[in-house]
Amino acid sequence: METETAVRVRGLVKRYPDKVAVAGVDLDIYRGEVFALLGPNGAGKTTTTEILEGYRRADEGEIDVLGSDPGRAGREWRARIGIVAQTTRDEPELTVAELVRHFAGYYPSPRDPDEVIAAVGLEEKRKTRSRKLSGGQRRRLDVALGVIGNPELLFLDEPTTGFDPEARRQFWTLIENLRTAGTTILLTTHYLDEAEQLADRVGVIADGRMIEVATPETLGGRGARTARVSWLAADGMREVRTDTPTAEVSRLLAEYGGEVPELQVRRPSLEDIYLELIGSTPKELEGALR
Ligand SMILES: Nc1ncnc2c1ncn2[C@@H]1O[C@H](COP(=O)(O)OP(=O)(O)OP(=O)(O)O)[C@@H](O)[C@H]1O
C-alpha cells in the first residue's frame, strides 16, 4: 500500500557480532522532502541507509519504503529508488557518457543522459574513462548514476565528500532542482552547512539512537538559539544572553553614546547545536546553550 510518507521506520535494530549499530530507530521521511541524517563516524547512518535501500537486513523493526519492505521488494521497487553510496565500483574503462547511458538502460523511465551529465558538471569529461577522473569528479559521476533512473526516492551517502567549494554549490543546485521536481531525498552528510542549505528536516543519530529530529532552524530547541551580545567594558569583556539583541545593542549605544568597543552579536550555528547534541560541546558554548 502506498503511504504519504516515503519512509516509515519503527524500532529498527541492527546488530553486528561485536556492536549494536542501530539500537531502536524511528524515522519518518515525508514525500517530497529532503531529510538529512547527521551523526558522528560510526553512529549508524550508513547501516540505517543500507537497510532502507534493501542492501542489509534489519534484526528488528518495521520498515516501509515507498510502500514496500526493502528486504522483500523486487526490481520494480528498486527502479523507483536511486542510490549514491559512499563507495562505488564499476567499469573503469568506460567513459562518463558510456556509463551514464549504460545505467539509463536499467530503468523504465530514465532521465536524459546528456542533461544529467551537464547537471553534475561533467560535460568536459564526457569522453574520459571513469578510472581517470579525480576524486571529486568520480563523486559527481556517482551522483549522475544515482539520479539517471529518475528516482522517486534518492539516497545520498556523503555525496559531496571531496568536492571543491564550487562543485559543492553546483551539487546543491542540482539537489534543489530534484527537490523542486518532487524527488524525496535522504542525505547523510558531515557538512552542517550542507544540511542547513538543503534539508527540510534533520535527524541527529549517535550510538545507533535518534537523538532528535527537527528543522535546521529549530534543532536543539528555540532556547538554544538565544543570542549573545558581547562587548569590551571598562573592567573587561562582558556578555549578555538575550532573545532581543537589538534592544540590548540599542541600550549599549545609548550608554556609550557611539561606538561600543568590540561589539559582537552571535547565535550558535547549526554546527554548534549539533556538537552540543552529540555531547562534544566546545568550551566557549557551554552556558550559552543551557
Ligand atoms: N559489516 C559490518 N560488520 C561489523 N560492524 C559493522 C559493519 N558495518 C558497520 N559496522 C559498525 O557499525 C557501526 C555503525 O557503522 P555505520 O557505517 O552505520 O556508521 P556511519 O554513521 O555511517 O559512520 P560514518 O560517518 O563513518 O560513515 C560502527 O561501529 C561500525 O564499525
The ligand as a Gaussian input file, in Angstrom:
#p B3LYP/6-31G(d) Opt

LIG

0 1
 N       29.736000      -5.059000       8.208000
 C       29.949000      -4.690000       9.454000
 N       30.354000      -5.581000      10.377000
 C       30.564000      -5.237000      11.657000
 N       30.392000      -3.990000      12.140000
 C       29.996000      -3.053000      11.276000
 C       29.756000      -3.341000       9.894000
 N       29.352000      -2.208000       9.275000
 C       29.368000      -1.256000      10.226000
 N       29.741000      -1.744000      11.413000
 C       29.832000      -0.996000      12.699000
 O       28.556000      -0.456000      12.977000
 C       28.664000       0.880000      13.482000
 C       27.875000       1.827000      12.593000
 O       28.526000       1.955000      11.335000
 P       27.957000       2.862000      10.147000
 O       28.805000       2.593000       8.962000
 O       26.494000       2.636000      10.023000
 O       28.226000       4.306000      10.719000
 P       28.098000       5.741000       9.996000
 O       27.240000       6.572000      10.890000
 O       27.652000       5.575000       8.610000
 O       29.598000       6.251000      10.058000
 P       30.451000       7.196000       9.021000
 O       30.058000       8.593000       9.302000
 O       31.853000       6.907000       9.467000
 O       30.155000       6.733000       7.632000
 C       30.150000       1.171000      13.548000
 O       30.587000       0.928000      14.859000
 C       30.771000       0.180000      12.579000
 O       32.073000      -0.168000      12.997000

